[in-house]
């Protein structure tokens, strides 16, 4: 019995390999398309047989042989067609998709630096407006993969064109599979594309909007994964984009159950008179005439869109996911993160607070769990966070306000802990070898600016270790063991330091 194999192409057409046609070696030396087809067929079939019986080891050897060994040992070997393989980058069959990716990346890895430059230049010509959509889409994928895998293969001008083309697909493409591929390439090669993206916040918000859709799930999952990558590499941009949208929606948003007079002090609710509106249109018209280009980039921007309360709740869930996966990337941005939580709990906007309460509570729990420089006192609902420059910020989550700003440390605050009654806050800065104790007022006058001073400072033994992110997150902790006693726990010491007030 002879086994053959093939692939179903567009419109249900099948490509079938005929065994032993003109000798086995001809399959690798005839054309780029034939090499790609044969390699993809063998690899996909082998992957499909991995789970059948005891074939795993044999199948792994076959895949390794056709992808890595044959290109080296076969005389006159013709590299596989990248344009053929890229069509299967997001194939619905996982075995085909993973095989196509492995073959593509292996083929690119075998290219010299000059060959990569030539490849980029040849595909770069297909990014012009005169090229048909299909060819341009293939070029974006090939160059996007090349830029993600070998960033130095693309010069700055071409990198910018590819980055813009990827964003164009993400924002406007109707083909879901192509959109998913573009989002994946944006995340995977974000360090390459970042410098050419003028509106990172807009991109983050677009990905967030896509990540919370219910269908298609693959698009939502891919968008979420790209968000996590961007949040890890550019946490400040990530938090500013999502965090700044967590706020009281504009007057055009639903204000059900918002209470009367809650926006009376806002200046954004002032209405223009008909005459003023007419003059505004004249002013805009003059700007269009004089500087039309200045308005071009804002026409498709998503940064002006307001989030619904439910979307704001999901934004907190997205931030929480980043906290769980990559807490180290957010260390320097903790105050911005906490400000977003506080805004979501504004009691003057009850429908927003109600929508975000569960997500905000879970996020506070994650912060306290993963950052020793964040502390929460349950009974008083006070949340404290240490800034990288030394100040401490204390928030009241009931009124959603910043209650105190405590200035005493000059270096990164390493650990915080409230006493049992919430009236004392202990802080430790590893770089200063110093513990500070602060009296915290429970009166309303705290919000009016009443100062809370450091009433006691304790010098502890210094550490000669390098102060790394890992040391800040994992090596220090403070724990109260009584009304007037607490422990400073440092993992490099055999015993914790007991401090009494």
VEXMARLO-967866 format. One line per field, with one value per residue (C-alpha): x, y, z. Coordinates in nm, 4 decimals. Layout:
BEGIN
u <- (X,...)
v <- (Y,...)
w <- (Z,...)
END
This chain:
BEGIN
u <- (0.0000,0.1268,0.0377,0.0130,-0.0768,-0.1763,-0.3365,-0.6738,-0.6287,-0.8606,-1.2080,-1.1606,-0.8856,-0.6419,-0.2689,-0.1661,0.1921,0.2493,0.5048,0.8371,0.7601,1.0906,1.2840,1.2620,1.5329,1.3388,1.0909,1.3486,1.5222,1.2426,1.0848,1.0246,0.6541,0.7131,0.9672,0.7248,0.4314,0.6222,0.7861,0.4571,0.2747,0.5280,0.5556,0.1779,0.1106,0.3833,0.2437,-0.1016,0.0377,0.2215,-0.0669,-0.1309,0.0261,0.3981,0.4773,0.5870,0.9655,0.9572,0.7384,0.9654,1.2630,1.0780,0.9816,1.3369,1.4728,1.2591,1.2805,1.6406,1.8509,1.7429,1.8169,2.1757,2.2458,2.0467,2.2416,2.0828,1.8197,1.5670,1.4420,1.0658,0.8413,0.7741,0.4672,0.3253,0.3990,0.2675,-0.0788,-0.0939,0.0363,-0.3095,-0.4512,-0.7575,-0.5746,-0.3201,-0.0823,-0.0650,-0.0327,0.2518,0.4320,0.4109,0.5525,0.8381,0.9342,0.9110,1.1262,1.3785,1.4073,1.4652,1.7237,1.9283,1.9509,2.2589,2.2288,2.2577,1.9967,1.7600,1.8177,1.7496,1.4370,1.3079,1.3772,1.2015,0.8899,0.8958,0.8005,0.4612,0.3650,0.2894,-0.0695,-0.0762,-0.0309,-0.3393,-0.4709,-0.3810,-0.0166,0.0140,-0.1310,0.1197,0.4012,0.2909,0.2905,0.6292,0.7932,0.6165,0.7550,1.0973,1.0946,0.9843,1.2479,1.5343,1.4688,1.7958,1.6822,1.4466,1.5804,1.3986,1.1985,1.0735,1.0091,0.7869,0.5943,0.5456,0.4348,0.1783,0.0573,0.0143,-0.1882,-0.3975,-0.4954,-0.5682,-0.7889,-0.9678,-0.9336,-1.2510,-1.0710,-1.0521,-0.7603,-0.5505,-0.6385,-0.5348,-0.2032,-0.1381,-0.2155,0.0148,0.2960,0.2389,0.2818,0.5677,0.7674,0.6499,1.0044,1.0683,0.7457,0.7102,0.9310,0.7222,0.3809,0.2707,-0.0408,0.0417,-0.2557,-0.4881,-0.3403,-0.3749,-0.7382,-0.8130,-0.6611,-0.8546,-1.1813,-1.1039,-1.0029,-1.3448,-1.5558,-1.7305,-1.6871,-1.4613,-1.2825,-0.9513,-0.9432,-1.0172,-0.7505,-0.4874,-0.5644,-0.5374,-0.2013,-0.0695,-0.1904,0.0071,0.3224,0.2773,0.2004,0.5202,0.7413,0.5726,0.3828,0.3519,0.1857,-0.0336,-0.1550,-0.2037,-0.4137,-0.6423,-0.6150,-0.7048,-1.0244,-1.1367,-1.3292,-1.6715,-1.8039,-1.8844,-2.2333,-2.3294,-2.2908,-2.5844,-2.6225,-2.8728,-2.8737,-2.5893,-2.7676,-2.8635,-2.6048,-2.3062,-2.1611,-2.2511,-1.8900,-1.7654,-1.6773,-1.7149,-2.0939,-2.1301,-2.3372,-2.2567,-2.5150,-2.6251,-2.4133,-2.1082,-2.1591,-2.1735,-1.8475,-1.6862,-1.7705,-1.6202,-1.3014,-1.2777,-1.3389,-1.0505,-0.8214,-0.9213,-0.8351,-0.4968,-0.3727,-0.5670,-0.2816,-0.2970,-0.6438,-0.5684,-0.4245,-0.7068,-0.9819,-0.9359,-0.8125,-0.9883,-0.8470,-1.1499,-1.3960,-1.5376,-1.5577,-1.8838,-1.8798,-1.8688,-1.5715,-1.3952,-1.4491,-1.2977,-1.0052,-0.9333,-0.9493,-0.6980,-0.4630,-0.5026,-0.3970,-0.0771,-0.0142,-0.0390,0.1831,0.4445,0.4406,0.8003,0.7105,0.4623,0.6823,0.7602,0.3995,0.2170,0.0848,-0.0708,-0.2296,-0.3717,-0.5115,-0.7082,-0.8543,-0.9557,-1.1274,-1.3333,-1.4725,-1.6041,-1.9124,-2.0582,-2.0967,-2.2650,-2.3300,-1.9552,-1.8580,-2.1058,-1.9796,-1.6130,-1.6302,-1.5588,-1.2779,-1.1244,-1.1389,-0.9662,-0.7013,-0.6292,-0.5881,-0.3398,-0.1400,-0.1100,-0.0188,0.2567,0.3952,0.5290,0.5202,0.1387,-0.0686,-0.4428,-0.6327,-0.9659,-1.1574,-1.0759,-1.0602,-0.7246,-0.4849,-0.1187,0.1374,0.5056,0.6485,0.9846,1.1081,1.0155,0.6723,0.3908,0.0339,-0.2632,-0.6068,-0.9488,-1.1456,-1.4793,-1.4612,-1.2255,-0.9798,-0.6115,-0.6053,-0.2364,0.0933,0.3737,0.7225,1.0120,1.1922,1.4312,1.4551,1.2222,0.9866,1.0417,0.7668,0.4577,0.2261,-0.0685,-0.1039,-0.4068,-0.6146,-0.4963,-0.3625,0.0058,0.1767,0.5251,0.7460,1.0879,1.3336,1.6033,1.8375,1.8244,1.8388,1.5636,1.2179,0.9735,0.6554,0.3651,0.0552,-0.2503,-0.5532,-0.8960,-1.0650,-1.1989,-0.9375,-0.6792,-0.8295,-0.8179,-0.4421,-0.3731,-0.0170,0.0888,0.4482,0.7030,0.7126,0.9793,1.2620,1.4637,1.7942,1.8415,2.1436,2.2249,2.2392,2.5318,2.3262,2.2426,1.8955,1.7204,1.3523,1.3465,1.4933,1.2281,0.9401,1.0431,1.3017,1.1325,0.8085,0.6675,0.4270,0.2604,0.2571,0.0893,-0.0400,0.3143,0.5412,0.6128,0.8670,1.0882,1.1438,1.4396,1.5079,1.8860,1.8695,1.8156,1.5883,1.3434,1.4163,1.1665,1.0828,0.8828,0.7221)
v <- (0.0000,0.3462,0.6450,0.9862,1.3200,1.6700,1.9954,2.1491,2.4932,2.7779,2.6854,2.3274,2.2477,1.9801,1.9505,1.5846,1.4584,1.1539,0.9223,0.8632,1.0944,1.1367,1.0288,1.1468,1.4083,1.6039,1.7029,1.9319,2.0642,2.1508,2.4716,2.6764,2.5931,2.2184,2.2233,2.4134,2.1862,1.8646,1.9789,2.1093,1.7916,1.5605,1.7728,1.8140,1.4441,1.3514,1.5897,1.4407,1.0916,1.1880,1.0848,0.7551,0.4594,0.4876,0.7078,1.0198,0.9709,0.8561,1.1487,1.3982,1.2567,1.2823,1.6459,1.7337,1.5564,1.7372,2.0801,2.0941,1.8145,1.7811,2.1503,2.0857,1.7422,1.7661,1.8855,2.1724,2.2157,2.4894,2.6863,2.6667,2.9448,3.1892,3.3293,2.9749,2.9037,3.2351,3.1448,2.8769,3.0985,3.0893,2.7744,2.6303,2.2981,2.3310,2.0709,2.2578,2.5983,2.4934,2.3089,2.6099,2.8363,2.6014,2.5648,2.9413,3.0365,2.7607,2.8839,3.2433,3.1292,2.9705,3.2981,3.5157,3.8764,3.9975,3.7467,3.8791,4.2336,4.1272,3.9395,4.2435,4.4730,4.2432,4.2111,4.5795,4.6693,4.5055,4.7603,5.0322,5.1464,5.0247,4.6588,4.4397,4.3724,4.0034,4.0588,4.3473,4.1366,3.8575,4.1140,4.2529,3.9041,3.8030,4.1313,4.1277,3.7835,3.8843,4.1992,4.0026,3.7333,3.9410,4.3077,4.4254,4.2914,4.5865,4.9395,5.2156,5.3343,4.9853,4.9085,5.2143,5.1129,4.7606,4.8894,5.1192,4.8363,4.6048,4.8715,4.9308,4.5636,4.5622,4.8706,4.8227,4.4685,4.2589,3.9265,3.7785,3.5422,3.8200,4.0469,3.7811,3.7335,4.1100,4.1338,3.8437,4.0044,4.3369,4.1716,3.9440,4.2210,4.5106,4.6109,4.6534,4.8413,5.0484,5.3383,5.3846,5.3898,5.7453,5.6582,5.3669,5.4465,5.4178,5.0778,4.9563,5.0662,4.9017,4.5736,4.5989,4.6510,4.3419,4.1393,4.1739,4.0669,3.7317,3.6188,3.5247,3.3925,3.3498,3.7234,3.8084,3.5705,3.6947,4.0574,3.9785,3.8075,4.1074,4.3382,4.1367,4.1682,4.5443,4.5834,4.3996,4.5990,4.9389,4.9317,5.3101,5.3401,5.0400,5.1785,5.5309,5.4056,5.1844,5.3646,5.7060,5.5609,5.4426,5.7493,5.9067,5.8852,6.2041,6.3529,6.1738,5.8421,5.6902,5.8457,5.6053,5.6127,5.8628,6.0892,6.4516,6.7238,6.4871,6.6754,7.0242,7.1240,6.9920,7.2395,6.9793,6.9878,7.3509,7.3794,7.6079,7.8532,7.8140,8.1170,7.9693,7.6377,7.8224,8.0029,7.6739,7.5234,7.8289,7.7883,7.4175,7.4952,7.7445,7.4810,7.2290,7.4786,7.5777,7.2524,6.9516,6.7122,6.7909,6.6378,6.3247,6.1111,6.1903,6.0715,5.7047,5.7460,5.5469,5.7442,5.9754,5.6886,5.6509,5.3111,5.1869,5.0940,4.7257,4.7873,4.9749,4.6747,4.4508,4.6929,4.6337,4.2585,4.2999,4.4990,4.2322,3.9659,4.1601,4.1958,3.8168,3.7327,4.0094,4.2030,4.3192,4.5248,4.7317,4.8097,5.1672,5.2374,5.1360,5.4846,5.5192,5.1768,5.2557,5.5881,5.3940,5.1672,5.4648,5.6397,5.3293,5.3407,5.6980,5.6956,5.9916,5.7652,5.4603,5.2764,5.2923,5.1859,4.8973,4.7744,4.7905,4.6920,4.3207,4.3728,4.6513,4.4371,4.1485,4.3826,4.5279,4.1716,4.0913,4.4073,4.3341,3.9737,4.0524,4.3899,4.4269,4.8058,4.7951,4.7509,4.7431,4.7844,4.6105,4.7787,5.1368,5.0602,5.2390,5.1458,5.2520,5.2404,5.3317,5.5297,5.4535,5.8019,5.7686,5.9236,5.7153,5.7609,5.6572,5.6289,5.5986,5.3542,5.4474,5.8081,5.7234,5.9965,6.0315,6.0735,6.1408,6.1968,6.1030,6.2268,6.0917,5.8328,5.9395,5.5975,5.3253,5.2083,4.8341,4.7243,4.8588,4.7292,4.8735,4.8028,4.6018,4.9104,5.0944,5.3897,5.3250,5.2561,5.1033,5.1543,5.0197,5.1365,4.8803,5.1360,5.3518,5.0636,5.2493,5.1762,5.4660,5.4729,5.7023,5.7935,5.7767,5.9872,5.8374,6.1761,6.3499,6.6222,6.3944,6.4613,6.8351,6.8310,6.7530,6.6277,6.2926,6.2928,6.0203,5.9998,5.7303,5.6019,5.2862,5.2113,4.8451,4.6523,4.7299,4.4820,4.4636,4.2876,4.4523,4.6035,4.4255,4.4044,4.0468,4.1584,4.4280,4.1947,3.8727,3.9332,4.1745,4.1778,4.3454,4.1760,4.3119,4.0595,4.2806,4.6316,4.7668,4.5085,4.4010,4.1945,4.3039,3.9857,3.9781,3.6452,3.6794,3.6824,3.3678,3.5508,3.8348,4.1700,4.2520,4.6189,4.7622,5.1029)
w <- (0.0000,-0.0892,0.1279,-0.0290,0.1224,0.0247,0.1308,0.0669,-0.0834,-0.1779,-0.3059,-0.1928,-0.4427,-0.3339,-0.3928,-0.3890,-0.3833,-0.6030,-0.4343,-0.6051,-0.8958,-1.0826,-0.7745,-0.4153,-0.4446,-0.7089,-0.4425,-0.2813,-0.5937,-0.8373,-0.7087,-0.3961,-0.3992,-0.4338,-0.1491,0.0718,-0.0166,0.0382,0.3638,0.5000,0.4024,0.5678,0.8831,0.9191,0.8682,1.1166,1.3787,1.3306,1.3985,1.7195,1.9403,1.7602,1.9390,2.0089,1.7099,1.8985,1.8794,1.5176,1.4144,1.5910,1.4016,1.0693,1.1307,1.2339,0.9277,0.6688,0.8321,0.9556,0.8035,0.4403,0.3621,0.4727,0.3227,0.0002,-0.3044,-0.4985,-0.2303,-0.3105,-0.0110,0.0548,-0.0714,0.2113,0.0355,0.0242,0.3902,0.5194,0.3869,0.6545,0.9373,1.0952,0.9431,1.1158,1.1581,1.4376,1.2928,0.9620,1.1328,1.3653,1.0850,0.8515,1.1220,1.2041,0.8374,0.7745,1.0734,0.9975,0.6380,0.7544,1.0109,0.7315,0.5422,0.5708,0.6802,0.3204,0.2042,0.4712,0.3499,-0.0099,0.0981,0.2867,-0.0084,-0.2570,-0.0420,0.0522,-0.3058,-0.2487,0.0193,-0.2347,-0.2838,-0.6449,-0.5434,-0.5114,-0.1607,-0.1568,-0.2511,-0.0063,0.2764,0.2066,0.2039,0.5414,0.6931,0.5482,0.6504,0.9866,1.0637,0.9369,1.1507,1.4562,1.4129,1.2700,1.3373,1.1817,0.8444,0.8037,0.7694,0.9637,0.6636,0.5816,0.9495,0.9750,0.6629,0.7948,1.1367,0.9742,0.7495,1.0499,1.2315,0.9207,0.9208,1.2947,1.2791,0.9478,0.8067,0.7875,0.7322,1.0821,1.0181,0.8653,1.1566,1.4080,1.2271,1.2337,1.6059,1.6795,1.4809,1.6563,1.9951,1.8982,1.7339,1.9493,2.0394,1.6668,1.5868,1.9050,1.7966,1.4812,1.6520,1.7187,1.9199,2.1482,2.3718,2.0737,1.9870,2.3458,2.3584,2.0239,2.1391,2.4635,2.2753,2.0660,2.3728,2.5372,2.2397,2.2671,1.9066,1.7420,2.0492,1.8663,1.7939,2.1578,2.2904,2.0467,2.1379,2.5090,2.4568,2.2610,2.5408,2.7966,2.5854,2.5431,2.9132,3.0023,2.7647,2.8052,3.1365,3.1611,2.8199,2.8990,3.2322,3.1028,2.8111,3.0189,3.3517,3.2096,3.0661,3.4086,3.5170,3.5297,3.1710,2.9829,3.0052,2.6837,2.8644,3.0551,3.3994,3.5451,3.9254,3.9252,4.1715,4.1308,4.1183,4.0959,3.7990,3.9081,3.9644,3.6309,3.3595,3.0823,3.1079,2.9965,2.6800,2.3871,2.2662,1.9002,1.8103,1.9835,1.8036,1.4718,1.5497,1.6515,1.3116,1.1386,1.3428,1.2561,0.8894,0.8915,1.0429,0.7760,0.5027,0.6460,0.8005,0.6693,0.7433,1.1130,1.1338,0.9345,1.2135,1.4534,1.2199,1.3103,1.6656,1.9361,2.2275,2.2430,2.2830,2.6300,2.7946,2.9364,3.3074,3.2102,2.9801,3.2602,3.4844,3.2166,3.1872,3.5570,3.4930,3.2081,3.4323,3.7001,3.4500,3.3814,3.7569,3.7935,3.4976,3.5004,3.8303,3.7889,3.4817,3.6843,3.9840,3.8827,3.7795,4.0982,4.1871,3.8397,3.8766,4.2193,4.0935,3.8303,4.0977,4.3103,4.0183,3.9475,4.3030,4.2945,4.5238,4.3329,4.0291,4.1828,3.8555,3.7781,4.1310,4.1269,3.7901,3.8939,4.2619,4.2195,3.9664,4.1774,4.4911,4.3152,4.1760,4.5221,4.6509,4.3733,4.4415,4.8137,4.7384,4.4875,4.5969,4.9525,4.9064,4.8853,5.2012,5.2680,5.5940,5.5632,5.8467,5.7499,5.3752,5.3462,5.0684,5.0919,4.8123,4.8075,4.5195,4.3596,4.4600,4.8266,4.8945,5.0388,4.9202,5.1301,4.9716,5.1273,4.9106,5.0667,4.9482,4.6569,4.7533,4.8244,5.2023,5.2705,5.0960,5.3343,5.2585,5.4569,5.2473,4.9727,4.8059,4.6793,4.9533,4.9871,5.2275,5.4036,5.6758,5.8694,6.2384,6.3444,6.4268,6.1141,6.3135,6.2402,5.9110,5.9089,5.6039,5.5109,5.2443,5.1770,5.0179,5.3331,5.5838,5.7633,5.9018,5.9518,6.1597,6.0727,6.2741,6.0528,6.1455,6.0947,6.0917,5.7844,5.8296,5.6715,5.3309,5.3952,5.4197,5.7855,5.7902,5.9235,6.0347,6.0831,6.4610,6.4849,6.2661,6.3233,6.1533,6.0671,5.9427,5.5790,5.2951,5.0569,4.7932,4.4634,4.4877,4.2037,4.1178,4.2441,4.5771,4.6130,4.5319,4.7019,4.9727,5.2144,5.4117,5.7232,5.9629,6.2762,6.5636,6.8258,6.8951,6.9379,6.7745,6.4188,6.2288,5.9419,5.7410,5.5053,5.3348,5.3523,5.7325,5.9376,6.1812,6.1341,6.2987,6.5745,6.6181,6.9057,6.9178)
END
